[in-house]
Amino acid sequence: MSAGLLAVLMAMAWTPAPHAAPGAPDPSGGATGVDTVGPVPAIGRAWPVGLRPLVVRAWEPPPTTYARGHRGVDLSAPAGSPVRAIAPGVVSFAGRVAGRGVISVELENTGDPPLRTTYQPVRASVRKGDEVAPGDILGTLEASPSHCPTACLHWGLRRADTYLNPLSLLPPWLLRRAPSRLLPIPA
């Protein structure tokens, strides 16, 4: 089984855990596996791109703060796709970093310090200080070179300096694929 397929299957099967024991791996908690930042509320009601995008690369928390890992998820989408806010908040950054468009949204009612989502590479249609509601368009996905085989959105989540799994913002029902159903053919 290829690593990419395994990552997709893991992302599809993952469901958020409310709390992990200290020191245990926690897919929804802190990057070090120790829950020091509290649980992540499942406040999203839609994906940031598309209806159910393919997860090209899943969340891979690093074993230590400075170790290798993937501090977000990559979602497949065609360049030019609208990128939407997944929850209400305030745009805390909209600009270019290392030649790529980046947008950060500080999410409302998510504790202190608040959760912050990041989206890249995105051509922003919002500015710092703009209030956004779930589903509001933040910008369009850019066709910039990335580590994905095709165009993709890198979607991240942080609380202060701790990276978290952005999929934990989505309720479990939204993460599951709907079962296939055969429909009758009209005569």
Secondary structure, DSSP 8 states (H G I E B T S, - for coil): --HHHHHHHHHHH----S---TTS--TTS-TTS---S--------S-SSSSS--EEE--B--SSTTS--B-SEEEE--TT-EEE-SS-EEEEEEEEETTEEEEEEEETTS-SS-EEEEEESEEESS-TT-EE-TT-EEEEE-----SSSS-EEEEEEEETTEEE-GGGGS-HHHHS-----------
